[in-house]
Amino acid sequence: MSWFLSCVAPRRKAYKRLSARAPLSFGTEFLSVKEYMMKAKATLDAGLPFISDSNKVYIITGNESADMDSFVSALIFGYLTMCKYIKEGQESVLSEKKPSGLTDVGAFMSIINIPRDELMLRPDIMFILEKLDLPMDSLIFKEDILKADIKPEFTYWGLTDHNKMTGELAMLYDKRVVSIIDHHEDEGYSWSADPRIIEVVGSCTSLVTQYFKEGWLMDEPLWPDNDTTALLCLAPLLIDTYNFTLKVTDTDIYMRDFLLELLKYSNYILSDPYYFADNYYMQLIEAKRNVDNFTLRDHFRKDYKEWTEWNGLKLGMCSLVVRLDWIACRFSDEFWCGMESWAVERNGLDVVALLTAFDVDGMLNREVLLWVRNPDLIPVFDKVIKEMEYRFTLMTLKNDGVLAPGYKPGFWAWSQLDTSASRKQIGPFLRGVLQNSHIKKIGY
């Protein structure tokens, strides 16, 4: 048994191993989610003493926005892959879905694809960690992996909530991706990944839950921590579908009902499961929208995505949980200076978009602010603004002050009547404009 899984008390009876399978390199005992997090962090802090070409570390990461869906999908995929790996070594119960080539893994770890100091910008994640007694000091962040300087050939990587590795991690490890579960547009990378599941659903965690669902249905469960796992999985399903009022697919519904039934079966839910889900959703949303102490820069970086196109043009999209007029009023004197500072900090954004999502009397509302910072692109966007307004049912916001129409060249602000469209739809549209513009990046 490797150091990663040592000193863990047995939870269930020992299983007989099949002689046809090589012995596991890291042990045979199951862990809870909490123990998985603690052991992974301790292993990394100890410098990965076991790591070698025949004893690799399997790292799972969500995308760089690191919202609840990215956090939970990466954590649960890593945890349940570890449980599945142990189980296959004991009985080969799930041999039909065995991950490709992973017979030489010494540790699993799930990471959050942001700097450590940005966790405080995700109060909903901090809330669920506290609620489920999961240790914040056992979280692994992007900089922890970069600091460890792990040789690429000693790693496997799994991606959740995105299907192309990005940023600093991609520069080192993009050729080491062996699994993908995602619900965004397929960017056409890592075709040999297994699993490689890319489907349009409300929440990526729905796909992760579905992938491992058979483990819950066996006579003897695959993992020992059903309540924590189910509560974690349920959180992004509720948040991303706005409590199953938008972006809902049959898969999301089936997985929600499955998770609620699991909690009911274990006596965690003693009343109406849908009443429980409603209350859970309200707790999560209240935590997510606790942004009173945020600076303007905090709002911009809280849920941020960025793309650089073939011609060097850069698009930055910030998703906000407050209204445009609220943030403009609160930061009126610094609003546009703050936008400019953010664009410069991100190494010269050509286009900046702010997407808001907030409730009014229980109904979801959305707004869009678009700032074409690169003056050469303004005529390009002038030609497509009408199409954008039609496609996403945008109505010009009638505001005074810093949000007034025409306040700056290349600036538009709208109320979005089609609330079903999110960053997943608006992002590709704006990227398409940049890709087809034939404008080259300029230095400014």
C-alpha positions as CSV (number, residue, x, y, z in Angstrom):
1,M,0.0,0.0,0.0
2,S,1.4,3.4,-1.0
3,W,1.8,6.3,1.4
4,F,-1.2,8.0,-0.3
5,L,-3.7,5.5,1.0
6,S,-1.9,4.2,4.1
7,C,-3.2,4.3,7.7
8,V,-6.9,4.3,6.7
9,A,-9.1,2.1,8.8
10,P,-11.0,-0.6,6.7
11,R,-14.6,0.3,6.0
12,R,-15.9,-2.9,4.5
13,K,-14.9,-6.5,4.0
14,A,-11.9,-7.4,1.9
15,Y,-12.4,-8.4,-1.7
16,K,-10.7,-11.2,-3.5
17,R,-8.4,-9.9,-6.2
18,L,-8.4,-11.5,-9.7
19,S,-5.1,-13.1,-10.4
20,A,-5.3,-11.8,-14.0
21,R,-4.9,-8.2,-12.9
22,A,-1.7,-6.6,-11.7
23,P,-1.7,-5.6,-8.0
24,L,-2.7,-2.0,-7.3
25,S,0.2,0.3,-6.6
26,F,-1.5,2.4,-4.0
27,G,-3.6,0.2,-1.7
28,T,-7.0,-1.4,-1.4
29,E,-9.0,0.6,1.2
30,F,-11.9,3.0,0.4
31,L,-11.9,6.6,1.6
32,S,-14.5,9.2,2.3
33,V,-14.6,12.4,0.2
34,K,-13.0,14.2,3.2
35,E,-10.2,11.6,3.5
36,Y,-9.6,11.7,-0.3
37,M,-9.0,15.4,-0.1
38,M,-6.8,15.2,2.9
39,K,-4.7,12.3,1.6
40,A,-4.2,14.0,-1.8
41,K,-3.1,17.2,-0.2
42,A,-0.7,15.4,2.2
43,T,0.7,13.4,-0.7
44,L,1.4,16.6,-2.7
45,D,2.9,18.4,0.3
46,A,5.2,15.5,0.9
47,G,6.6,15.9,-2.6
48,L,4.9,12.9,-4.2
49,P,7.5,10.5,-2.7
50,F,6.3,7.5,-4.7
51,I,6.0,9.1,-8.2
52,S,7.7,7.4,-11.1
53,D,7.0,6.3,-14.7
54,S,5.3,3.2,-13.3
55,N,3.5,4.9,-10.4
56,K,1.8,8.1,-11.8
57,V,-0.5,10.7,-10.3
58,Y,-3.9,11.2,-11.9
59,I,-5.0,14.9,-11.6
60,I,-8.5,16.1,-12.4
61,T,-9.3,19.7,-13.0
62,G,-12.3,21.8,-13.9
63,N,-12.2,25.0,-16.0
64,E,-10.6,28.3,-15.1
65,S,-13.8,29.9,-14.1
66,A,-13.9,27.4,-11.2
67,D,-17.6,27.8,-10.4
68,M,-19.5,25.2,-8.4
69,D,-20.0,22.9,-11.4
70,S,-16.2,22.9,-12.2
71,F,-15.3,22.4,-8.5
72,V,-17.8,19.6,-7.8
73,S,-17.4,17.8,-11.1
74,A,-13.6,17.6,-10.7
75,L,-13.8,16.6,-7.0
76,I,-16.3,13.9,-7.6
77,F,-14.8,12.6,-10.8
78,G,-11.5,12.2,-9.0
79,Y,-13.0,10.7,-5.9
80,L,-15.2,8.2,-7.7
81,T,-12.5,7.3,-10.3
82,M,-10.2,6.4,-7.3
83,C,-13.0,4.3,-5.8
84,K,-13.6,2.6,-9.1
85,Y,-9.9,2.0,-9.6
86,I,-9.8,0.3,-6.2
87,K,-12.9,-1.8,-6.9
88,E,-11.7,-2.9,-10.3
89,G,-8.5,-4.1,-8.7
90,Q,-10.6,-6.1,-6.2
91,E,-13.2,-7.6,-8.4
92,S,-13.2,-6.0,-11.9
93,V,-16.9,-5.3,-11.4
94,L,-16.8,-2.3,-13.8
95,S,-14.5,-3.8,-16.4
96,E,-16.7,-2.6,-19.3
97,K,-16.0,1.0,-18.5
98,K,-12.4,0.6,-17.3
99,P,-10.4,3.8,-18.0
100,S,-7.9,3.4,-20.8
101,G,-4.4,2.3,-19.8
102,L,-4.6,3.4,-16.1
103,T,-2.9,0.4,-14.5
104,D,0.0,2.4,-13.0
105,V,-1.6,5.1,-10.9
106,G,-0.3,5.8,-7.4
107,A,-2.5,8.7,-6.4
108,F,-5.5,10.7,-7.5
109,M,-6.1,14.4,-6.8
110,S,-8.7,16.9,-7.8
111,I,-7.6,20.5,-8.1
112,I,-9.3,23.9,-8.4
113,N,-8.1,25.7,-11.5
114,I,-7.6,29.2,-9.9
115,P,-5.1,30.8,-7.6
116,R,-5.7,30.1,-3.9
117,D,-6.5,33.7,-3.1
118,E,-9.5,33.6,-5.4
119,L,-11.4,31.0,-3.3
120,M,-12.9,33.9,-1.2
121,L,-14.6,35.1,-4.4
122,R,-16.7,31.9,-4.5
123,P,-18.8,32.1,-1.3
124,D,-21.1,29.3,-2.5
125,I,-18.2,26.8,-2.6
126,M,-17.0,28.0,0.8
127,F,-20.6,27.5,2.1
128,I,-20.8,23.9,0.9
129,L,-17.3,23.0,2.2
130,E,-18.4,24.2,5.6
131,K,-21.8,22.6,5.4
132,L,-20.3,19.2,4.6
133,D,-17.3,19.5,6.9
134,L,-14.8,19.4,4.1
135,P,-11.5,21.0,5.0
136,M,-10.6,24.1,3.1
137,D,-6.9,23.6,3.9
138,S,-7.0,20.3,2.0
139,L,-7.9,22.0,-1.3
140,I,-5.3,21.9,-4.1
141,F,-5.0,24.9,-6.3
142,K,-3.4,25.5,-9.7
143,E,-0.3,27.1,-8.2
144,D,0.3,24.0,-5.9
145,I,0.6,21.8,-9.0
146,L,2.8,24.3,-10.8
147,K,5.0,24.7,-7.7
148,A,5.4,20.9,-7.4
149,D,6.9,20.9,-10.9
150,I,5.7,17.4,-11.7
151,K,7.2,15.9,-14.8
152,P,4.4,15.5,-17.5
153,E,5.3,11.9,-18.1
154,F,4.5,11.1,-14.5
155,T,1.0,12.4,-14.8
156,Y,-2.4,11.6,-16.2
157,W,-5.0,14.4,-16.5
158,G,-8.8,14.4,-16.5
159,L,-10.8,17.4,-17.6
160,T,-14.3,18.2,-16.3
161,D,-16.5,21.2,-17.4
162,H,-14.1,21.9,-20.3
163,N,-12.7,19.8,-23.1
164,K,-9.5,21.6,-23.9
165,M,-6.8,22.3,-21.4
166,T,-6.0,26.0,-21.1
167,G,-3.5,28.5,-19.5
168,E,-0.3,27.6,-17.7
169,L,-1.4,24.0,-17.2
170,A,-1.8,23.4,-20.9
171,M,1.8,24.6,-21.6
172,L,3.0,21.6,-19.5
173,Y,0.3,18.9,-19.5
174,D,-2.0,19.2,-22.5
175,K,-0.6,16.0,-24.1
176,R,-1.4,14.0,-20.9
177,V,-5.2,14.3,-21.0
178,V,-6.8,10.8,-20.7
179,S,-10.4,11.6,-19.8
180,I,-13.0,14.3,-20.5
181,I,-16.5,14.9,-19.2
182,D,-18.0,18.2,-20.4
183,H,-21.1,20.0,-21.5
184,H,-19.6,22.8,-23.6
185,E,-19.0,23.0,-27.4
186,D,-16.6,20.3,-28.5
187,E,-13.3,22.0,-29.4
188,G,-11.9,18.8,-31.0
189,Y,-9.0,17.9,-28.8
190,S,-7.9,14.7,-27.0
191,W,-9.8,12.2,-29.1
192,S,-8.2,9.2,-27.5
193,A,-9.5,10.2,-24.0
194,D,-11.6,7.5,-22.3
195,P,-14.1,8.5,-21.2
196,R,-14.6,11.4,-23.7
197,I,-18.2,12.5,-22.9
198,I,-19.3,15.9,-24.3
199,E,-23.0,16.4,-24.2
200,V,-25.3,19.5,-23.9
201,V,-26.8,19.3,-20.4
202,G,-27.6,21.9,-17.7
203,S,-24.7,20.8,-15.5
204,C,-21.5,18.9,-16.2
205,T,-22.0,17.2,-12.8
206,S,-25.1,15.6,-14.3
207,L,-22.8,13.8,-16.8
208,V,-20.3,12.8,-14.0
209,T,-23.2,11.4,-11.9
210,Q,-24.5,9.5,-14.9
211,Y,-21.1,8.1,-15.7
212,F,-20.7,6.6,-12.2
213,K,-24.4,5.9,-11.5
214,E,-24.0,2.1,-12.0
215,G,-21.8,2.0,-8.9
216,W,-24.7,3.1,-6.7
217,L,-26.9,0.4,-8.2
218,M,-24.8,-2.5,-7.3
219,D,-25.7,-4.7,-4.3
220,E,-22.7,-3.5,-2.5
221,P,-22.0,0.2,-3.2
222,L,-18.9,1.3,-5.0
223,W,-18.0,4.0,-2.4
224,P,-18.6,4.5,1.3
225,D,-19.7,8.2,1.3
226,N,-23.0,8.4,-0.5
227,D,-24.6,11.3,1.5
228,T,-21.6,13.7,0.9
229,T,-21.2,12.6,-2.7
230,A,-24.9,13.1,-3.4
231,L,-25.1,16.5,-1.7
232,L,-22.1,17.7,-3.6
233,C,-23.5,16.5,-6.9
234,L,-26.9,18.0,-6.3
235,A,-25.5,21.5,-5.6
236,P,-24.4,22.4,-9.2
237,L,-27.4,20.7,-10.7
238,L,-29.6,23.1,-8.8
239,I,-27.5,26.2,-9.3
240,D,-26.8,25.7,-13.1
241,T,-30.5,25.0,-13.9
242,Y,-31.8,27.7,-11.6
243,N,-33.6,25.0,-9.6
244,F,-34.7,23.2,-12.7
245,T,-36.4,26.2,-14.4
246,L,-33.8,26.8,-17.2
247,K,-31.3,24.8,-19.4
248,V,-32.8,21.6,-18.2
249,T,-32.4,18.3,-20.0
250,D,-33.8,14.8,-19.3
251,T,-30.4,13.8,-18.0
252,D,-30.4,16.6,-15.4
253,I,-33.9,15.6,-14.3
254,Y,-33.0,11.9,-14.0
255,M,-29.8,12.6,-12.1
256,R,-31.6,15.0,-9.7
257,D,-34.2,12.4,-9.0
258,F,-31.6,9.7,-8.6
259,L,-29.6,11.8,-6.1
260,L,-32.7,12.7,-4.1
261,E,-33.7,9.1,-4.0
262,L,-30.2,8.2,-2.8
263,L,-30.5,10.7,0.1
264,K,-34.0,9.6,0.9
265,Y,-32.9,5.9,1.0
266,S,-30.1,6.7,3.4
267,N,-32.5,8.6,5.6
268,Y,-30.7,11.9,5.0
269,I,-34.0,13.3,3.7
270,L,-37.0,12.6,6.0
271,S,-39.6,14.8,4.2
272,D,-40.6,15.7,0.7
273,P,-37.4,15.4,-1.4
274,Y,-38.4,18.3,-3.7
275,Y,-39.1,20.5,-0.7
276,F,-35.6,19.6,0.5
277,A,-34.1,20.5,-2.9
278,D,-35.9,23.9,-2.9
279,N,-34.5,24.8,0.5
280,Y,-31.0,23.6,-0.5
281,Y,-31.2,25.7,-3.6
282,M,-32.1,28.8,-1.6
283,Q,-29.2,28.3,0.7
284,L,-26.8,27.9,-2.2
285,I,-28.1,31.0,-4.0
286,E,-28.0,33.1,-0.9
287,A,-24.4,32.1,-0.3
288,K,-23.5,32.7,-4.0
289,R,-24.9,36.2,-4.0
290,N,-23.1,37.3,-0.9
291,V,-20.8,39.8,-2.7
292,D,-21.2,42.9,-0.6
293,N,-17.5,43.1,0.3
294,F,-16.3,42.6,-3.3
295,T,-14.2,45.2,-5.0
296,L,-14.9,46.0,-8.7
297,R,-11.9,43.8,-9.7
298,D,-13.3,41.0,-7.5
299,H,-16.6,41.1,-9.5
300,F,-14.6,40.9,-12.8
301,R,-12.4,38.0,-11.8
302,K,-15.0,35.9,-9.8
303,D,-16.3,34.0,-12.8
304,Y,-14.1,34.9,-15.7
305,K,-13.4,33.2,-19.1
306,E,-10.9,34.3,-21.7
307,W,-10.1,33.2,-25.3
308,T,-7.3,34.2,-27.7
309,E,-8.1,33.6,-31.4
310,W,-5.9,32.7,-34.3
311,N,-5.3,36.4,-35.1
312,G,-4.2,37.2,-31.5
313,L,-7.5,38.9,-30.7
314,K,-8.6,38.4,-27.1
315,L,-12.1,38.2,-25.6
316,G,-12.7,38.4,-21.9
317,M,-16.1,37.5,-20.4
318,C,-17.1,38.2,-16.8
319,S,-20.2,36.6,-15.3
320,L,-21.8,38.7,-12.5
321,V,-24.5,37.9,-10.0
322,V,-25.6,41.6,-9.7
323,R,-27.4,44.1,-12.0
324,L,-25.4,46.4,-14.2
325,D,-27.0,49.5,-12.7
326,W,-26.2,48.2,-9.2
327,I,-22.5,47.7,-10.0
328,A,-22.3,51.0,-12.0
329,C,-23.9,52.9,-9.2
330,R,-21.7,51.3,-6.5
331,F,-18.5,51.9,-8.5
332,S,-19.5,54.9,-10.6
333,D,-16.3,56.9,-10.2
334,E,-14.1,53.9,-11.1
335,F,-16.3,51.8,-13.3
336,W,-14.7,52.5,-16.7
337,C,-11.2,53.0,-15.2
338,G,-11.7,49.6,-13.5
339,M,-12.8,48.0,-16.8
340,E,-9.7,49.5,-18.5
341,S,-7.4,48.3,-15.7
342,W,-8.9,44.8,-16.0
343,A,-8.3,44.7,-19.7
344,V,-4.7,45.8,-19.3
345,E,-4.2,43.3,-16.4
346,R,-5.4,40.5,-18.8
347,N,-2.6,41.5,-21.3
348,G,-4.7,43.6,-23.5
349,L,-8.3,42.5,-24.1
350,D,-9.8,43.5,-27.4
351,V,-13.4,42.9,-26.4
352,V,-14.8,42.8,-22.8
353,A,-18.3,41.4,-22.1
354,L,-20.1,41.5,-18.8
355,L,-23.0,39.0,-18.4
356,T,-25.3,39.4,-15.4
357,A,-27.8,36.9,-14.0
358,F,-30.0,37.9,-11.0
359,D,-33.5,37.2,-9.6
360,V,-36.4,39.6,-9.5
361,D,-39.4,38.2,-7.6
362,G,-38.2,34.7,-8.2
363,M,-37.7,35.2,-11.9
364,L,-34.3,35.0,-13.6
365,N,-33.2,38.2,-15.4
366,R,-30.1,38.7,-17.6
367,E,-28.2,41.6,-19.0
368,V,-25.3,42.0,-21.4
369,L,-22.6,44.8,-21.5
370,L,-20.3,44.7,-24.5
371,W,-17.2,46.9,-24.8
372,V,-15.2,46.7,-28.0
373,R,-11.9,48.1,-26.7
374,N,-10.0,47.7,-29.9
375,P,-11.0,50.6,-32.1
376,D,-10.3,48.7,-35.3
377,L,-13.0,46.2,-34.3
378,I,-15.8,48.7,-33.8
379,P,-16.8,48.8,-37.5
380,V,-16.8,45.0,-37.5
381,F,-19.2,44.9,-34.5
382,D,-21.4,47.7,-35.9
383,K,-22.3,45.2,-38.7
384,V,-23.3,42.4,-36.4
385,I,-24.9,44.1,-33.5
386,K,-28.4,43.8,-35.1
387,E,-27.9,40.1,-35.6
388,M,-26.7,39.7,-32.0
389,E,-29.7,41.6,-30.7
390,Y,-32.1,39.4,-32.7
391,R,-30.4,36.1,-31.8
392,F,-30.4,36.7,-28.0
393,T,-33.5,39.0,-27.8
394,L,-31.5,42.0,-26.5
395,M,-33.2,45.3,-25.7
396,T,-31.1,48.5,-25.2
397,L,-30.9,49.5,-21.5
398,K,-32.2,53.0,-20.9
399,N,-29.7,54.2,-18.3
400,D,-28.1,57.5,-17.4
401,G,-24.5,58.0,-16.3
402,V,-21.8,55.5,-17.1
403,L,-24.3,53.1,-18.7
404,A,-26.0,55.6,-21.0
405,P,-26.2,54.6,-24.6
406,G,-23.2,56.0,-26.6
407,Y,-21.3,56.9,-23.4
408,K,-18.2,55.4,-24.9
409,P,-17.3,54.3,-28.5
410,G,-17.9,50.6,-29.1
411,F,-20.1,50.2,-26.0
412,W,-23.5,48.6,-25.8
413,A,-25.7,47.5,-22.8
414,W,-28.9,45.5,-23.1
415,S,-31.5,43.7,-21.1
416,Q,-31.6,40.1,-22.3
417,L,-35.1,38.9,-22.8
418,D,-34.1,35.4,-23.8
419,T,-32.9,34.2,-20.4
420,S,-32.1,30.7,-21.7
421,A,-29.0,32.0,-23.5
422,S,-25.8,32.1,-21.3
423,R,-22.1,32.4,-21.8
424,K,-22.2,29.0,-23.6
425,Q,-24.2,30.7,-26.4
426,I,-23.0,34.3,-26.3
427,G,-19.3,33.4,-26.0
428,P,-19.2,31.4,-29.3
429,F,-21.0,34.2,-31.1
430,L,-18.5,36.8,-30.0
431,R,-15.6,34.5,-30.7
432,G,-16.9,33.9,-34.2
433,V,-16.9,37.7,-34.9
434,L,-13.3,37.9,-33.8
435,Q,-12.2,34.8,-35.8
436,N,-13.8,36.2,-39.0
437,S,-12.8,39.8,-38.6
438,H,-9.4,39.6,-40.4
439,I,-8.2,42.2,-37.9
440,K,-4.8,41.5,-36.4
441,K,-3.9,42.1,-32.8
442,I,-2.4,45.5,-32.1
443,G,-0.3,46.5,-29.1
444,Y,-2.0,48.9,-26.7
